[in-house]
Amino acid sequence: MPPYKGAKDLVLVDDIDNKELLCSMVQEMYDELPAMKSKKKK
């Protein structure tokens, strides 16, 4: 469900105190997460 028109879909998590649920969600989504962008050096 997008938070506003034109936004990407997101996953709403109501039970943020459930560590097992959060860990399993991240493990399931890990391969679909974007790679970290490298930081620019000054």
C-alpha distance matrix in Angstrom:
0.0 3.8 6.5 8.8 10.1 11.0 9.0 8.1 5.0 5.6 7.1 7.8 11.6 13.7 16.9 17.9 21.5 21.3 22.7 23.0 19.4 18.3 21.1 20.3 16.6 18.1 20.8 18.6 16.5 19.6 20.8 17.5 17.5 19.2 22.8 24.0 25.6 29.2 30.5 33.0 36.5 38.3
3.8 0.0 3.8 5.5 6.9 7.6 5.4 5.7 4.5 5.9 8.8 9.7 13.5 15.6 18.9 19.2 23.0 23.3 24.3 25.0 21.6 20.0 22.6 22.2 18.5 19.2 22.2 20.4 17.7 20.3 21.3 17.8 17.2 18.2 21.8 22.6 23.7 27.3 28.3 30.5 34.0 35.7
6.5 3.8 0.0 3.8 7.1 8.8 6.6 8.2 7.8 7.7 10.2 9.9 13.3 14.9 18.4 18.4 22.1 23.0 24.2 25.5 22.2 20.4 23.3 23.5 19.8 20.4 23.7 22.4 19.7 22.0 23.5 20.2 19.0 19.8 23.0 23.2 24.1 27.5 28.0 30.2 33.5 34.9
8.8 5.5 3.8 0.0 3.8 6.3 5.6 8.7 9.5 10.7 13.6 13.7 17.1 18.6 22.2 22.2 25.9 26.8 28.0 29.2 25.9 24.0 26.8 26.9 23.2 23.6 26.8 25.3 22.4 24.6 25.7 22.2 21.0 21.3 24.5 24.7 25.1 28.5 28.8 30.6 34.0 35.1
10.1 6.9 7.1 3.8 0.0 3.8 5.6 8.8 10.2 12.5 15.7 16.4 20.0 21.8 25.3 25.4 29.2 29.8 30.9 31.8 28.4 26.6 29.2 29.0 25.2 25.6 28.5 26.7 23.7 26.0 26.5 22.8 22.1 22.0 25.4 25.9 26.0 29.5 30.1 31.6 35.2 36.3
11.0 7.6 8.8 6.3 3.8 0.0 3.8 6.7 9.2 12.1 15.7 17.1 20.7 23.0 26.2 26.1 29.9 30.3 30.9 31.7 28.4 26.4 28.6 28.3 24.5 24.5 27.2 25.4 22.1 24.1 24.2 20.4 19.8 19.3 22.6 23.3 23.3 26.7 27.6 29.0 32.7 34.0
9.0 5.4 6.6 5.6 5.6 3.8 0.0 3.8 6.5 8.7 12.4 14.0 17.4 19.9 23.0 22.6 26.4 26.8 27.3 28.1 25.0 22.8 25.0 24.9 21.1 20.9 23.8 22.2 19.0 20.8 21.3 17.7 16.6 16.5 19.8 20.3 20.7 24.2 25.1 26.9 30.5 32.0
8.1 5.7 8.2 8.7 8.8 6.7 3.8 0.0 3.8 6.4 10.2 12.6 15.9 18.9 21.6 21.2 25.0 24.9 25.2 25.7 22.5 20.4 22.3 21.9 18.1 17.9 20.5 18.8 15.5 17.4 17.8 14.1 13.4 13.6 17.2 18.3 19.1 22.8 24.2 26.3 30.0 31.9
5.0 4.5 7.8 9.5 10.2 9.2 6.5 3.8 0.0 3.8 7.1 9.6 13.1 16.0 18.8 18.9 22.6 22.2 22.8 23.0 19.6 18.0 20.1 19.4 15.6 16.1 18.7 16.6 13.7 16.4 17.1 13.5 13.4 14.6 18.3 19.7 21.1 24.8 26.3 28.8 32.4 34.4
5.6 5.9 7.7 10.7 12.5 12.1 8.7 6.4 3.8 0.0 3.8 6.4 9.5 12.7 15.3 15.1 18.8 18.6 19.2 19.7 16.4 14.5 16.9 16.5 12.7 13.3 16.3 14.7 12.0 14.7 16.1 13.0 12.3 14.1 17.6 18.6 20.5 24.1 25.4 28.2 31.5 33.6
7.1 8.8 10.2 13.6 15.7 15.7 12.4 10.2 7.1 3.8 0.0 3.8 6.3 9.7 12.0 12.2 15.8 15.2 16.1 16.3 12.9 11.4 14.1 13.6 9.9 11.3 14.3 12.7 10.8 13.8 15.9 13.4 12.9 15.5 18.7 19.8 22.2 25.6 27.0 30.1 33.3 35.5
7.8 9.7 9.9 13.7 16.4 17.1 14.0 12.6 9.6 6.4 3.8 0.0 3.8 6.4 9.3 10.0 13.7 13.7 15.2 16.1 12.6 11.4 14.8 14.7 11.4 13.2 16.4 15.3 13.9 16.7 19.2 16.9 16.1 18.7 21.7 22.3 24.6 27.9 28.9 32.0 35.0 37.0
11.6 13.5 13.3 17.1 20.0 20.7 17.4 15.9 13.1 9.5 6.3 3.8 0.0 3.8 5.7 6.4 9.9 9.9 11.7 12.7 9.5 8.5 12.1 12.5 9.8 11.8 15.0 14.5 13.8 16.3 19.3 17.8 16.8 19.6 22.3 22.7 25.3 28.4 29.3 32.6 35.3 37.4
13.7 15.6 14.9 18.6 21.8 23.0 19.9 18.9 16.0 12.7 9.7 6.4 3.8 0.0 3.8 5.9 8.8 9.5 12.2 13.6 10.7 10.5 14.3 14.8 12.8 15.0 18.0 17.7 17.4 19.9 22.9 21.5 20.5 23.3 25.8 26.0 28.6 31.5 32.1 35.4 38.0 39.9
16.9 18.9 18.4 22.2 25.3 26.2 23.0 21.6 18.8 15.3 12.0 9.3 5.7 3.8 0.0 3.8 5.5 5.8 8.9 10.5 8.2 8.5 12.2 13.0 11.9 14.1 16.8 17.0 17.4 19.5 22.9 22.0 21.1 24.1 26.2 26.3 29.2 31.9 32.6 36.0 38.4 40.4
17.9 19.2 18.4 22.2 25.4 26.1 22.6 21.2 18.9 15.1 12.2 10.0 6.4 5.9 3.8 0.0 3.8 5.5 7.3 9.9 8.4 7.1 10.6 12.5 11.4 12.6 15.6 16.6 16.5 18.0 21.6 21.0 19.4 22.2 24.0 23.7 26.5 28.9 29.4 32.9 35.1 37.1
21.5 23.0 22.1 25.9 29.2 29.9 26.4 25.0 22.6 18.8 15.8 13.7 9.9 8.8 5.5 3.8 0.0 3.8 5.9 9.0 8.8 8.4 11.1 13.3 13.3 14.5 16.9 18.3 18.9 20.1 23.8 23.6 22.1 25.0 26.4 26.0 29.0 31.1 31.5 35.0 37.0 39.0
21.3 23.3 23.0 26.8 29.8 30.3 26.8 24.9 22.2 18.6 15.2 13.7 9.9 9.5 5.8 5.5 3.8 0.0 3.8 5.6 5.4 6.4 8.8 10.2 10.9 12.7 14.5 15.7 16.9 18.3 21.9 22.0 21.1 24.3 25.8 25.9 29.1 31.4 32.2 35.9 37.9 40.2
22.7 24.3 24.2 28.0 30.9 30.9 27.3 25.2 22.8 19.2 16.1 15.2 11.7 12.2 8.9 7.3 5.9 3.8 0.0 3.8 5.5 5.2 6.1 8.6 9.9 10.7 12.2 14.2 15.5 16.1 19.8 20.5 19.3 22.5 23.5 23.5 26.9 28.9 29.8 33.5 35.4 37.8
23.0 25.0 25.5 29.2 31.8 31.7 28.1 25.7 23.0 19.7 16.3 16.1 12.7 13.6 10.5 9.9 9.0 5.6 3.8 0.0 3.8 5.5 5.2 6.1 8.6 10.1 10.6 12.2 14.3 15.2 18.6 19.6 19.1 22.6 23.7 24.3 27.9 30.0 31.3 35.1 37.1 39.8
19.4 21.6 22.2 25.9 28.4 28.4 25.0 22.5 19.6 16.4 12.9 12.6 9.5 10.7 8.2 8.4 8.8 5.4 5.5 3.8 0.0 3.8 5.5 5.2 6.1 8.7 10.0 10.6 12.3 14.1 17.3 17.7 17.4 21.0 22.7 23.5 27.0 29.5 30.9 34.6 36.9 39.6
18.3 20.0 20.4 24.0 26.6 26.4 22.8 20.4 18.0 14.5 11.4 11.4 8.5 10.5 8.5 7.1 8.4 6.4 5.2 5.5 3.8 0.0 3.8 5.5 5.1 6.3 8.6 10.0 10.7 11.9 15.5 15.7 14.7 18.1 19.6 20.1 23.5 25.9 27.2 30.9 33.2 35.8
21.1 22.6 23.3 26.8 29.2 28.6 25.0 22.3 20.1 16.9 14.1 14.8 12.1 14.3 12.2 10.6 11.1 8.8 6.1 5.2 5.5 3.8 0.0 3.8 5.4 5.3 6.2 8.6 10.0 10.3 13.9 15.0 14.2 17.5 18.6 19.2 22.8 25.0 26.5 30.3 32.4 35.2
20.3 22.2 23.5 26.9 29.0 28.3 24.9 21.9 19.4 16.5 13.6 14.7 12.5 14.8 13.0 12.5 13.3 10.2 8.6 6.1 5.2 5.5 3.8 0.0 3.8 5.5 5.1 6.1 8.6 9.8 12.8 13.9 14.1 17.8 19.2 20.6 24.2 26.6 28.6 32.3 34.7 37.6
16.6 18.5 19.8 23.2 25.2 24.5 21.1 18.1 15.6 12.7 9.9 11.4 9.8 12.8 11.9 11.4 13.3 10.9 9.9 8.6 6.1 5.1 5.4 3.8 0.0 3.8 5.5 5.2 6.2 8.4 11.5 11.6 11.6 15.3 17.3 18.7 22.2 25.0 26.9 30.5 33.1 36.0
18.1 19.2 20.4 23.6 25.6 24.5 20.9 17.9 16.1 13.3 11.3 13.2 11.8 15.0 14.1 12.6 14.5 12.7 10.7 10.1 8.7 6.3 5.3 5.5 3.8 0.0 3.8 5.4 5.1 5.6 9.3 9.8 9.1 12.6 14.1 15.3 18.8 21.4 23.4 27.1 29.6 32.5
20.8 22.2 23.7 26.8 28.5 27.2 23.8 20.5 18.7 16.3 14.3 16.4 15.0 18.0 16.8 15.6 16.9 14.5 12.2 10.6 10.0 8.6 6.2 5.1 5.5 3.8 0.0 3.8 5.6 5.2 8.2 10.0 10.2 13.8 14.8 16.5 20.2 22.6 24.9 28.6 31.0 34.1
18.6 20.4 22.4 25.3 26.7 25.4 22.2 18.8 16.6 14.7 12.7 15.3 14.5 17.7 17.0 16.6 18.3 15.7 14.2 12.2 10.6 10.0 8.6 6.1 5.2 5.4 3.8 0.0 3.8 5.8 7.6 8.6 10.0 13.8 15.6 17.9 21.4 24.1 26.7 30.2 32.9 36.0
16.5 17.7 19.7 22.4 23.7 22.1 19.0 15.5 13.7 12.0 10.8 13.9 13.8 17.4 17.4 16.5 18.9 16.9 15.5 14.3 12.3 10.7 10.0 8.6 6.2 5.1 5.6 3.8 0.0 3.8 5.7 5.4 6.4 10.2 12.5 14.8 18.1 21.2 23.7 27.1 30.0 33.0
19.6 20.3 22.0 24.6 26.0 24.1 20.8 17.4 16.4 14.7 13.8 16.7 16.3 19.9 19.5 18.0 20.1 18.3 16.1 15.2 14.1 11.9 10.3 9.8 8.4 5.6 5.2 5.8 3.8 0.0 3.8 5.4 5.4 8.7 10.0 12.2 15.8 18.4 21.1 24.5 27.2 30.4
20.8 21.3 23.5 25.7 26.5 24.2 21.3 17.8 17.1 16.1 15.9 19.2 19.3 22.9 22.9 21.6 23.8 21.9 19.8 18.6 17.3 15.5 13.9 12.8 11.5 9.3 8.2 7.6 5.7 3.8 0.0 3.8 5.7 8.2 9.4 12.6 15.7 18.4 21.5 24.7 27.5 30.9
17.5 17.8 20.2 22.2 22.8 20.4 17.7 14.1 13.5 13.0 13.4 16.9 17.8 21.5 22.0 21.0 23.6 22.0 20.5 19.6 17.7 15.7 15.0 13.9 11.6 9.8 10.0 8.6 5.4 5.4 3.8 0.0 3.8 6.5 9.1 12.3 15.1 18.3 21.2 24.2 27.4 30.5
17.5 17.2 19.0 21.0 22.1 19.8 16.6 13.4 13.4 12.3 12.9 16.1 16.8 20.5 21.1 19.4 22.1 21.1 19.3 19.1 17.4 14.7 14.2 14.1 11.6 9.1 10.2 10.0 6.4 5.4 5.7 3.8 0.0 3.8 6.5 9.0 12.0 15.3 17.9 21.1 24.2 27.3
19.2 18.2 19.8 21.3 22.0 19.3 16.5 13.6 14.6 14.1 15.5 18.7 19.6 23.3 24.1 22.2 25.0 24.3 22.5 22.6 21.0 18.1 17.5 17.8 15.3 12.6 13.8 13.8 10.2 8.7 8.2 6.5 3.8 0.0 3.8 6.5 8.7 12.2 15.0 17.9 21.2 24.2
22.8 21.8 23.0 24.5 25.4 22.6 19.8 17.2 18.3 17.6 18.7 21.7 22.3 25.8 26.2 24.0 26.4 25.8 23.5 23.7 22.7 19.6 18.6 19.2 17.3 14.1 14.8 15.6 12.5 10.0 9.4 9.1 6.5 3.8 0.0 3.8 6.4 9.2 12.4 15.4 18.4 21.7
24.0 22.6 23.2 24.7 25.9 23.3 20.3 18.3 19.7 18.6 19.8 22.3 22.7 26.0 26.3 23.7 26.0 25.9 23.5 24.3 23.5 20.1 19.2 20.6 18.7 15.3 16.5 17.9 14.8 12.2 12.6 12.3 9.0 6.5 3.8 0.0 3.8 6.4 9.0 12.4 15.2 18.4
25.6 23.7 24.1 25.1 26.0 23.3 20.7 19.1 21.1 20.5 22.2 24.6 25.3 28.6 29.2 26.5 29.0 29.1 26.9 27.9 27.0 23.5 22.8 24.2 22.2 18.8 20.2 21.4 18.1 15.8 15.7 15.1 12.0 8.7 6.4 3.8 0.0 3.8 6.4 9.2 12.4 15.5
29.2 27.3 27.5 28.5 29.5 26.7 24.2 22.8 24.8 24.1 25.6 27.9 28.4 31.5 31.9 28.9 31.1 31.4 28.9 30.0 29.5 25.9 25.0 26.6 25.0 21.4 22.6 24.1 21.2 18.4 18.4 18.3 15.3 12.2 9.2 6.4 3.8 0.0 3.8 6.5 9.2 12.6
30.5 28.3 28.0 28.8 30.1 27.6 25.1 24.2 26.3 25.4 27.0 28.9 29.3 32.1 32.6 29.4 31.5 32.2 29.8 31.3 30.9 27.2 26.5 28.6 26.9 23.4 24.9 26.7 23.7 21.1 21.5 21.2 17.9 15.0 12.4 9.0 6.4 3.8 0.0 3.8 6.4 9.4
33.0 30.5 30.2 30.6 31.6 29.0 26.9 26.3 28.8 28.2 30.1 32.0 32.6 35.4 36.0 32.9 35.0 35.9 33.5 35.1 34.6 30.9 30.3 32.3 30.5 27.1 28.6 30.2 27.1 24.5 24.7 24.2 21.1 17.9 15.4 12.4 9.2 6.5 3.8 0.0 3.8 6.5
36.5 34.0 33.5 34.0 35.2 32.7 30.5 30.0 32.4 31.5 33.3 35.0 35.3 38.0 38.4 35.1 37.0 37.9 35.4 37.1 36.9 33.2 32.4 34.7 33.1 29.6 31.0 32.9 30.0 27.2 27.5 27.4 24.2 21.2 18.4 15.2 12.4 9.2 6.4 3.8 0.0 3.8
38.3 35.7 34.9 35.1 36.3 34.0 32.0 31.9 34.4 33.6 35.5 37.0 37.4 39.9 40.4 37.1 39.0 40.2 37.8 39.8 39.6 35.8 35.2 37.6 36.0 32.5 34.1 36.0 33.0 30.4 30.9 30.5 27.3 24.2 21.7 18.4 15.5 12.6 9.4 6.5 3.8 0.0
